[in-house]
């Protein structure tokens, strides 16, 4: 099953989402350690990255829970940002699409 986040990330291929869905505590711990190192944030724990996907009612990682893209899409009642009239001029999406260019490609494909 494909689960597309508001920003275009394919949650069904996200390692954190997959580890959450399979209840793989060891993998969540590994991913949290990797994020602590990469982001220099000692507060990242396995519990803080658990995520069921930002478009469903469920558990959200700390980052997704406060994501301005997610909040904007919910406020506008959008399934994805690709449906937004301001998609091409959005100042929020580049923070994700710079690091995950395939997410932009997903939204571009949904728009056409």
N, CA, C and O of each residue as an XYZ file, in Angstrom:
448
protein
N       0.846     -1.179      0.000
C       0.000      0.000      0.000
C       0.889      1.239      0.000
O       1.824      1.336      0.795
N       0.602      2.170     -0.878
C       1.331      3.424     -0.938
C       0.639      4.440     -0.040
O      -0.584      4.579     -0.068
N       1.417      5.133      0.739
C       0.908      6.178      1.617
C       1.743      7.419      1.360
O       2.917      7.468      1.727
N       1.139      8.428      0.726
C       1.860      9.635      0.361
C       1.599     10.716      1.407
O       0.451     11.023      1.728
N       2.683     11.287      1.932
C       2.586     12.393      2.881
C       2.157     13.656      2.152
O       2.221     13.719      0.924
N       1.726     14.644      2.889
C       1.310     15.912      2.293
C       2.406     16.487      1.398
O       2.108     17.055      0.348
N       3.655     16.348      1.797
C       4.791     16.925      1.077
C       5.243     16.076     -0.105
O       6.089     16.509     -0.887
N       4.693     14.876     -0.245
C       5.047     14.003     -1.353
C       5.940     12.837     -0.985
O       6.185     11.966     -1.819
N       6.432     12.797      0.245
C       7.241     11.660      0.665
C       6.366     10.407      0.643
O       5.225     10.420      1.103
N       6.920      9.337      0.104
C       6.219      8.058      0.079
C       6.493      7.345      1.396
O       7.532      6.705      1.563
N       5.560      7.461      2.320
C       5.733      6.874      3.652
C       5.958      5.367      3.585
O       6.653      4.798      4.427
N       5.370      4.728      2.582
C       5.468      3.270      2.485
C       6.888      2.802      2.169
O       7.166      1.604      2.211
N       7.791      3.739      1.851
C       9.194      3.383      1.637
C      10.104      3.988      2.710
O      11.319      3.795      2.671
N       9.532      4.708      3.651
C      10.312      5.367      4.710
C      10.751      4.334      5.749
O       9.914      3.606      6.281
N      12.045      4.260      6.043
C      12.523      3.281      7.026
C      11.878      3.432      8.402
O      11.620      2.436      9.078
N      11.619      4.657      8.817
C      11.000      4.868     10.130
C       9.558      4.369     10.131
O       9.123      3.706     11.073
N       8.825      4.689      9.077
C       7.450      4.212      8.949
C       7.425      2.680      8.938
O       6.622      2.063      9.638
N       8.306      2.072      8.142
C       8.342      0.609      8.039
C       8.685     -0.048      9.373
O       8.092     -1.060      9.745
N       9.646      0.535     10.090
C      10.021     -0.014     11.402
C       8.874      0.132     12.395
O       8.645     -0.751     13.221
N       8.157      1.242     12.313
C       7.005      1.443     13.194
C       5.933      0.400     12.903
O       5.403     -0.227     13.820
N       5.617      0.217     11.627
C       4.541     -0.699     11.248
C       4.865     -2.151     11.578
O       3.970     -2.936     11.889
N       6.142     -2.503     11.510
C       6.524     -3.886     11.830
C       6.905     -4.043     13.298
O       7.322     -5.120     13.724
N       6.761     -2.967     14.067
C       7.095     -2.967     15.495
C       8.514     -3.470     15.730
O       8.761     -4.261     16.639
N       9.447     -3.000     14.895
C      10.853     -3.406     14.954
C      11.628     -2.433     15.839
O      12.200     -1.454     15.360
N      11.633     -2.716     17.108
C      12.264     -1.830     18.097
C      13.756     -1.665     17.820
O      14.292     -0.565     17.954
N      14.415     -2.728     17.443
C      15.850     -2.661     17.153
C      16.123     -1.672     16.014
O      17.056     -0.874     16.098
N      15.320     -1.722     14.961
C      15.497     -0.811     13.825
C      15.173      0.629     14.224
O      15.863      1.554     13.794
N      14.143      0.832     15.033
C      13.829      2.178     15.518
C      14.988      2.746     16.338
O      15.326      3.924     16.217
N      15.586      1.908     17.165
C      16.751      2.345     17.959
C      17.911      2.717     17.036
O      18.590      3.719     17.261
N      18.135      1.913     16.000
C      19.220      2.193     15.053
C      18.974      3.506     14.312
O      19.882      4.322     14.156
N      17.744      3.696     13.861
C      17.391      4.919     13.137
C      17.499      6.149     14.040
O      17.951      7.208     13.604
N      17.086      6.004     15.287
C      17.197      7.122     16.235
C      18.664      7.479     16.468
O      19.016      8.657     16.515
N      19.516      6.471     16.613
C      20.953      6.723     16.807
C      21.540      7.441     15.599
O      22.354      8.352     15.744
N      21.124      7.029     14.413
C      21.604      7.664     13.189
C      21.163      9.130     13.149
O      21.953     10.000     12.785
N      19.931      9.407     13.515
C      19.434     10.789     13.525
C      20.129     11.623     14.601
O      20.432     12.794     14.376
N      20.383     11.027     15.766
C      21.109     11.762     16.809
C      22.459     12.221     16.274
O      22.877     13.358     16.492
N      23.133     11.318     15.572
C      24.446     11.631     15.019
C      24.339     12.660     13.888
O      25.067     13.653     13.882
N      23.444     12.426     12.945
C      23.323     13.300     11.776
C      22.823     14.693     12.114
O      23.247     15.669     11.495
N      21.925     14.797     13.091
C      21.310     16.079     13.419
C      21.871     16.696     14.702
O      21.489     17.803     15.081
N      22.783     15.973     15.371
C      23.384     16.508     16.586
C      22.370     16.766     17.686
O      22.531     17.694     18.479
N      21.336     15.956     17.736
C      20.275     16.136     18.718
C      20.216     14.921     19.638
O      19.682     13.879     19.258
N      20.763     15.050     20.848
C      20.778     13.907     21.771
C      19.394     13.506     22.279
O      19.247     12.449     22.893
N      18.380     14.334     22.033
C      17.033     14.035     22.513
C      16.236     13.109     21.624
O      15.120     12.727     21.976
N      16.789     12.738     20.471
C      16.056     11.847     19.570
C      16.128     10.421     20.114
O      17.208      9.877     20.344
N      14.949      9.835     20.312
C      14.849      8.468     20.830
C      14.009      7.631     19.868
O      13.354      8.159     18.969
N      14.042      6.349     20.070
C      13.198      5.461     19.257
C      11.729      5.839     19.416
O      10.977      5.826     18.441
N      11.322      6.171     20.618
C       9.923      6.540     20.847
C       9.558      7.848     20.160
O       8.412      8.028     19.746
N      10.509      8.761     20.034
C      10.192     10.066     19.437
C      10.119     10.034     17.917
O       9.680     11.010     17.309
N      10.538      8.942     17.288
C      10.471      8.868     15.826
C       9.379      7.924     15.329
O       9.184      7.798     14.120
N       8.670      7.267     16.228
C       7.578      6.377     15.829
C       6.576      7.163     14.994
O       6.163      8.257     15.381
N       6.181      6.605     13.840
C       5.299      7.348     12.936
C       4.407      6.402     12.129
O       4.872      5.418     11.553
N       3.119      6.729     12.106
C       2.145      5.986     11.307
C       1.819      6.698      9.998
O       0.928      6.267      9.267
N       2.522      7.768      9.700
C       2.259      8.556      8.494
C       1.468      9.800      8.849
O       0.528      9.749      9.643
N       1.858     10.916      8.254
C       1.285     12.199      8.688
C      -0.140     12.439      8.213
O      -0.801     13.349      8.714
N      -0.633     11.655      7.266
C      -1.982     11.910      6.760
C      -3.046     11.047      7.430
O      -4.229     11.162      7.108
N      -2.645     10.199      8.343
C      -3.599      9.333      9.032
C      -3.671      9.712     10.502
O      -2.755     10.340     11.035
N      -4.742      9.336     11.145
C      -4.843      9.542     12.587
C      -4.019      8.447     13.242
O      -4.353      7.267     13.130
N      -2.974      8.817     13.905
C      -2.112      7.835     14.535
C      -0.919      8.503     15.171
O      -0.929      9.702     15.452
N       0.096      7.720     15.392
C       1.301      8.215     16.038
C       2.135      8.998     15.022
O       2.298      8.575     13.878
N       2.657     10.142     15.457
C       3.491     10.974     14.602
C       4.855     11.158     15.230
O       4.974     11.332     16.442
N       5.888     11.119     14.395
C       7.213     11.427     14.916
C       7.202     12.872     15.388
O       6.351     13.659     14.972
N       8.131     13.216     16.242
C       8.207     14.575     16.766
C       8.277     15.609     15.662
O       7.655     16.666     15.765
N       9.026     15.323     14.606
C       9.169     16.247     13.487
C       7.843     16.419     12.753
O       7.442     17.544     12.456
N       7.169     15.330     12.461
C       5.908     15.396     11.711
C       4.809     16.085     12.519
O       3.960     16.772     11.951
N       4.820     15.908     13.815
C       3.782     16.494     14.659
C       3.783     18.014     14.595
O       2.737     18.639     14.772
N       4.931     18.613     14.347
C       5.032     20.080     14.303
C       5.361     20.595     12.909
O       5.743     21.755     12.754
N       5.218     19.757     11.903
C       5.593     20.119     10.533
C       4.686     21.231      9.987
O       3.465     21.078      9.965
N       5.277     22.342      9.550
C       4.454     23.421      8.999
C       3.766     23.034      7.688
O       2.701     23.564      7.371
N       4.354     22.133      6.940
C       3.725     21.670      5.699
C       2.461     20.887      6.036
O       1.403     21.117      5.450
N       2.578     19.968      6.979
C       1.428     19.169      7.406
C       0.322     20.071      7.938
O      -0.842     19.927      7.563
N       0.692     20.999      8.811
C      -0.306     21.896      9.399
C      -1.014     22.722      8.331
O      -2.228     22.912      8.401
N      -0.275     23.209      7.355
C      -0.847     24.002      6.272
C      -1.826     23.162      5.448
O      -2.935     23.608      5.154
N      -1.418     21.955      5.079
C      -2.282     21.086      4.259
C      -3.562     20.725      4.996
O      -4.636     20.689      4.396
N      -3.455     20.460      6.283
C      -4.652     20.138      7.081
C      -5.575     21.346      7.132
O      -6.786     21.211      6.958
N      -5.012     22.522      7.370
C      -5.814     23.749      7.426
C      -6.550     23.985      6.120
O      -7.679     24.475      6.117
N      -5.908     23.638      5.004
C      -6.509     23.847      3.675
C      -7.325     22.641      3.203
O      -7.848     22.651      2.089
N      -7.437     21.607      4.036
C      -8.195     20.389      3.707
C      -7.706     19.723      2.420
O      -8.503     19.331      1.568
N      -6.384     19.604      2.295
C      -5.773     18.996      1.116
C      -5.363     17.560      1.405
O      -4.990     17.233      2.531
N      -5.432     16.699      0.386
C      -4.905     15.343      0.526
C      -3.386     15.364      0.400
O      -2.692     14.634      1.108
N      -2.871     16.198     -0.498
C      -1.434     16.443     -0.631
C      -1.247     17.902     -1.035
O      -2.195     18.570     -1.449
N      -0.036     18.378     -0.912
C       0.278     19.750     -1.310
C       0.152     19.936     -2.822
O       0.038     21.065     -3.301
N       0.172     18.855     -3.560
C       0.008     18.935     -5.000
C      -1.341     19.503     -5.418
O      -1.491     19.955     -6.553
N      -2.314     19.489     -4.534
C      -3.644     20.027     -4.825
C      -3.746     21.525     -4.542
O      -4.762     22.145     -4.854
N      -2.722     22.097     -3.965
C      -2.780     23.491     -3.522
C      -2.571     24.455     -4.694
O      -1.720     24.234     -5.555
N      -3.365     25.523     -4.703
C      -3.226     26.563     -5.727
C      -1.881     27.286     -5.614
O      -1.417     27.880     -6.587
N      -1.261     27.241     -4.447
C       0.002     27.933     -4.222
C       1.204     26.983     -4.289
O       2.297     27.317     -3.830
N       0.991     25.813     -4.857
C       2.045     24.794     -4.916
C       3.347     25.325     -5.507
O       4.415     25.141     -4.923
N       3.265     25.977     -6.653
C       4.474     26.430     -7.342
C       5.202     27.553     -6.607
O       6.398     27.746     -6.824
N       4.516     28.291     -5.751
C       5.153     29.399     -5.045
C       5.324     29.138     -3.548
O       5.701     30.037     -2.797
N       5.051     27.922     -3.124
C       5.122     27.593     -1.695
C       6.543     27.769     -1.155
O       7.510     27.311     -1.763
N       6.651     28.422     -0.032
C       7.946     28.606      0.609
C       8.286     27.501      1.605
O       9.407     27.444      2.110
N       7.327     26.626      1.889
C       7.545     25.565      2.874
C       8.109     24.285      2.248
O       8.973     23.635      2.836
N       7.625     23.931      1.072
C       8.001     22.658      0.455
C       9.496     22.495      0.175
O       9.999     21.378      0.294
N      10.228     23.545     -0.189
C      11.658     23.347     -0.452
C      12.441     22.749      0.718
O      13.466     22.103      0.500
N      11.978     22.952      1.954
C      12.712     22.380      3.094
C      12.714     20.853      3.046
O      13.618     20.220      3.591
N      11.721     20.262      2.406
C      11.687     18.810      2.221
C      12.260     18.435      0.858
O      13.093     17.534      0.759
N      11.824     19.112     -0.172
C      12.195     18.732     -1.540
C      13.681     18.904     -1.827
O      14.206     18.247     -2.726
N      14.368     19.764     -1.093
C      15.815     19.895     -1.245
C      16.516     18.612     -0.820
O      17.504     18.203     -1.430
N      16.001     17.981      0.228
C      16.610     16.760      0.774
C      15.997     15.483      0.208
O      16.641     14.434      0.196
N      14.756     15.571     -0.261
C      14.046     14.403     -0.790
C      13.411     14.801     -2.129
O      12.197     14.984     -2.217
N      14.241     14.933     -3.165
C      13.717     15.400     -4.456
C      12.654     14.477     -5.057
O      11.806     14.923     -5.830
N      12.704     13.209     -4.706
C      11.680     12.300     -5.231
C      10.292     12.660     -4.701
O       9.290     12.322     -5.332
N      10.215     13.337     -3.556
C       8.919     13.770     -3.026
C       8.297     14.822     -3.949
O       7.087     14.810     -4.176
N       9.109     15.718     -4.472
C       8.613     16.709     -5.429
C       8.136     16.016     -6.702
O       7.099     16.374     -7.259
N       8.886     15.035     -7.154
C       8.487     14.291     -8.364
C       7.143     13.609     -8.163
O       6.333     13.556     -9.089
N       6.894     13.085     -6.965
C       5.610     12.444     -6.657
C       4.488     13.470     -6.762
O       3.469     13.211     -7.401
N       4.667     14.631     -6.140
C       3.629     15.657     -6.187
C       3.426     16.174     -7.607
O       2.293     16.398     -8.032
N       4.520     16.362     -8.340
C       4.408     16.809     -9.737
C       3.589     15.805    -10.554
O       2.751     16.195    -11.367
N       3.836     14.525    -10.334
C       3.089     13.484    -11.059
C       1.619     13.493    -10.665
O       0.755     13.294    -11.519
N       1.317     13.718     -9.397
C      -0.074     13.764     -8.953
C      -0.794     14.974     -9.539
O      -2.002     14.931     -9.771
N      -0.053     16.048     -9.776
C      -0.654     17.268    -10.331
C      -1.028     17.111    -11.804
O      -1.951     17.767    -12.287
N      -0.303     16.230    -12.524
C      -0.580     16.119    -13.962
C      -1.651     15.101    -14.282
O      -1.985     14.903    -15.450
